Amino acid sequence: MSTTSSPSASAKDLQPKKKTRPAPTPVCPSSSILLLSHTNQVLALHRVQTSSSFASAHVFPGGNISPFHDGALPDLQSLDIHQDSEVYRLAAVRETFEESGILLVRKAGAVGLLDVPEHVREAGRKEVHANRIKFTDWLESVGGVADTEGLIPFTRWVTPLTMPKRFSTQMYIYMLPLSSEPAGGPKQEFIIHTPTHDGGLEHTAATFEHAATWLDKARAGDIILYPPQYYLLHLVSQFTQSTRPNGPVSAYEYYQNQREALVSFLKTTPTVRPGVHTKTHPTAEIPWADKIMSPTSLFVRRSDKRLVLGLDKPGPELKETKRGGDWDRVVLVNFSKDGPRYVEVRWRDDVLREEREGEGVESGAAKL
């Protein structure tokens, strides 16, 4: 018998093989809280330099879902993994406790946050972090329940395919009680919530600052803020001014007015530039609670070489759905070996107009 290959087999072998695109790296479900103090300052944690994600950056408290503590989620391949749920909310409360020592926990069957003695709280913090006791079991032992109803959904972020580790992170806003009650209102016990780091396991500092202050520090190069954190702080900073005006308004009214304006913003659609009445992009009709963003590279600016990131795409897993993020705003950033620098949130139309005008200038100069 001849061992020579048949002509048909040889021709088949010579055919160019179609490249199969690898499946996306599965996302890791996680959640995080933008926590407002009684003066509407925002809590940020300084990550350790050896962290596997966001090393040396300032981040909001949060972390991965733990089936042991938080409950089971749908299969990672299911689109339901990208939906807000009680599991995500419980994880956000638990991670905030583990990372900052702040308990977003109500008294069982009562109004107001639970005040747990420091030595009991810190002992429970270590036990929960070490998985020696379920978070909900520990809460029950101190007479509390996680205040998941107090969490306000505020966008979801899906890591782009270019990153080796990918997350689907549900973001929330939580507002700690104000320090005083309005005249004639019910009196409640006020608890001073002082954040502490976790002993250097994941963070070296836990600090409240005004959103505008965090942004100023990032612009000055004093801290690192990644685009998602910078973007969210930018939005919140529009409603949480750091300087109280002189006048008859009480501290309670001042900070409460800020919160009401922020909540109104979060509930308002379309999410476009104020005063715009032209036809909007479909993502503008998606409320902030339901926006899902997976940053994409649009182009590099000619003027300052910063990368322009679009925020309208929901990520590869959801590209066939009607979900999306924010078309109208973009993030400008320079990714260096030390992390993101010169981060800025701008209106997309303004950035595109500047780029077109810059091309016109360069084209005119080339003709001279």
N, C-alpha and C positions, 0 to 999 in steps of 0.2 A: 504494500500500500504506500502511495506517495504521501510524504509529509509536507509537501509544498502547500502554502496557504492558498485558498481560492481567491480569484480576482475580486469577487464581491466582498469577501471578508476584508481584504486589504483596503478597498475603497472606503468601507465603513470606518476602518480604523483611522483613515486619513481625514475624515470629516472633522471640522473644528468643533470642539466640545463647547456646549453652552455653559457659561459660568452661572452657577447657582448662587444667588445671594444668601449669605448665612442668615439664619433667623436672628431676630433681635435678642440681645442679652436680656433675660427676664428681669423685670423691675423688682426692687425690694420695697414693699409697702412701708411707709413711715408717715409720721405726722409731727407737726411743730406748732408752737404758739407764739404769737406776737403779743406779749403780756404787758398791759398798761398798768402803771402804779396808780396810787390815789392822787397823784399830780400829773397823770397822763404821760409819764416817762416810760420808755420801752426797755425791757430787760434784754441784755445781750451777754453771751458767754464767750470768753476767749478760749478758743480751742488750743490744745497742746500741740507742739510742733510735730510730734510723732503721729498725729492722728491720720488715719487712712483716708479721710475725706475732710475737706475744708481745713487743712492743717494751718495753724496759727491765725485763722480768721476769727472774726466775731460773728456769732450765729445766734439764732433764737433757740430756746430750749426745745428739745424734741429728739426723736430717734425712731428706731425700727419697731414695728409691731412685734409683740411677743405673744405667741399663742398661749403660753403658760399663764401670763398675767391678763391679757386683753381679750382672748377668745379667738376663734378661728375665722379666717377670711375666705372668700371664694378662691377657687383655683387661680394661680398666677396668670394663666392664659385667658382667663375670663375678663371681659370688659368691666364686669362689676367690681373688679379690684380697684378701679379708678373712681369709685363713688364714695362720698362721705358716709360714714356709718358709726354706730356706737363703738365698734372696735377701734377705729381710728381715734375717736374722741377719748376713750379711756386711755389709750396709749399716750396721747398728748398730755393728759393730766398726770399720768404716772411718770413719764419722762421729765416733766417739769419738776416734779417732786424729787426724783433721783438726782437731777442735775443742779437744782438750785435750792432745794429744801423748802420750796413754797408749796403749800397744800391748797389746791383748788377744790376744796371738799366742803360740802354742806353738812350741817348737823342733821342727822336722820330725823325726819318728821318735823323740822323746824326751819326758820328763815335765818340766813346769814351763814358765813363761813365758820367752819369748826376751828376752835383755838386749841391746839394740842401742845402740852408742855414741851419745851425744847428737847429735854433729854429723851422723852418718849418719841418725839418726831425724828430725831437723829438716829436713834436705835432702829426705828422702823425703816428709815431711809436705807440704812446699810443692809438690813435683812431683805428688803424688797430688791435692792440692786443685786444682791448675791443670789437671788432666786430661792431663798430659803423659806419664803412665805409669799403666797399670792397677794398681789396688791389689794384686791377686793376683800380678801380675808382679813388683812391687816386693818383696812378701813373699817370693817365691821367691828373689829375688836376695840376700836377707839370711838365707835358710835358715829361714824360718818359715811357719806356716799359721795362719789365723785360728781362734781358739778358739771357734767357734760352738757347740760342744757344751757349753761352760760357761755359756751363756745360759739363764736360767730364764724362760719366758714368764710375764708378769704383767699380764694384761688387754690389751685393744685398745680404742682410742678413735676414734669416728667423729664428725667435726664436724657439728653440727646444720645444717639447711637454712638457718637464718637468717644464717649467716656467708657472706661472699662467697668466701672460700677455704676449701675443705674437704679434710680429710685422713682417711686410715685409718691410724692409727699403732699399730704393734705395740710394746708395752712389754716390756722384759726386766729382770731383776735379774742382775747379775754380781758375784761376790764375789772380790776380789783375795786372793791368798794371805796367810795370817796370818804374823806376824813370827817365829814360832818353831814348832818341831814338838813333838808330845807325846813324853814320855820313851820311849825305845826306838824311836821312829819313824824313817823314812828322812830323812836330812838333805838339804835342798834349798837351792840358792842363793836368798837373799832379795833382792828388788829393791824399792827405795823408789820408788814411783810418785808423782812430783810433777807435778800438772797445770799447764799454762800456757795462757793464752788464745791466740787465733789472730792476734794482732797487731792486734786491733780490727776485723777484717773482719766478724765476726758477734757477737763477745763482747768484753767489756772485763775480765773476771775469770773465773777457774776455781778454785773453792775446795771443799775437803772440810770439812763440818761435820756434827755429829750431826743426825739427822732432827728430833729435838725442838728443836734450836737453830734450824733453818730455820723451823719452825712458829712458834716464839716471835718470831722477827724479823718474820714476816709479820703476826702478831697485833699487834705493836707498830707496824706501818706502816713499818718500816725497809726492807722489800723487798716485791716483788710476786710472789705465787704464784698462778697460775691454778688453777681447781678441779681439773683432773686431777692436777697436780703436788702440790697440797695433799693431795688424797685419798690418793694413793699414799704420800706421806711420813707421813701420819697412820697408815696401816696398818703401815708399817715401824717407826715410832717405838715401837710397843707391844713390840717385841722387841729394840731396840738402845738400851738405857739408856746415858746418857753417863757415869755415875759408877760406877766399879768399887768394889764393896763390899770392906771389909777382911776378910781371911780367908786360908785356905790355898790357895784356888783360884789357879792360875797365870793369867797373861794369856792364854795360848793357850786354856786350858780355858774361861775366862770368855767370850771372844769366840766360840769354837767353840760353846759352849752357846747363845749368842744366835742364831747361824746355824742351828743344828739346830731351835730353836724356830720360827724364821721359816719354814724349809723345811717343817716339819710343818704350820704354819698354811696355807701355800700348797697343800698336798696334801689338806687336810681339807675335806670336805663333810658336811652342809650348811654354807654360809657365813653362819650366823646368829649372833645374840647368844648368847654362852655361857650355857648353862643353859636355853635355850628348847627345849621338847619338843613344842610344839603343831604343827599342820599348817603346813608352810612353803610359801613361794611357789616356783614352779618354778625361778626363777633361782637359788635357794639351792643347787640340786643341780648347778649348772654350776661346775666347778673354776675357780680364779683364772686358770689358764693359758688357758682358753677363754672367759672373760667378755668381752663386747664392749659398750661403753657409748657411748651418744649422749645427752648430757644434755638433759632436757626441763624446761620451766618448769611447776611444779605450782601454785604460788600465791605471793603476797607476804604475809609475816607481818604481822599487825596490830600486834604489839608493837614491832618494830624496823624494819619495812619492808624486811627482807632477802628476797631472792628464794630460794625453795626449789626446788632442782633435783633431779629424779628421775634415777636412774642405771640403771633397769631396761631401757630400750628399746635395741635394737641399731642404730637408724638406719633411714631409709626403704628403703634397698636390701635390708635383711634383715628387714623387718617380717613377711614371710610365712614366715619360718623359725622354728625353735625356739631360735634363739640369743638371748641376752640378757645383762644385766649384773648389777646388784646392787639388788634391790628393797628390802632391809632398811635400807640406809643412804642418806641424802640429804646434799646439800651446801647450806649456807646461804651467801649471798654478796650483797654490795652492789656492783653494777657502777657505777663512777664514771668521770669523764673521765680519771682517772689510772690506771684499771685496776681489777681486783677488790680489794675491801677487806672486812674483817670476815668472812673465809672460815672456815667451821667444818663439820666432819663430825659428823652426829648420826644416831641411830637414827630411822627414819621414824615408828615408833609413838609415840615420845616427842614428836616435833615435832607430829604430828597431834593428840595428846592435849592438848598445850599450846594449840593453836589452838582446839580445841573448848572448853576451859575458858575461854579468853579471850573466845570468843563468848558464853558463859554470863554472864560478868561484864558485858560490854557490854549484853547484853539486859536484865539486871537493873537496870543503871544507867538505861537508857532508860525503864523503867517508873516510876522515882521522880519 
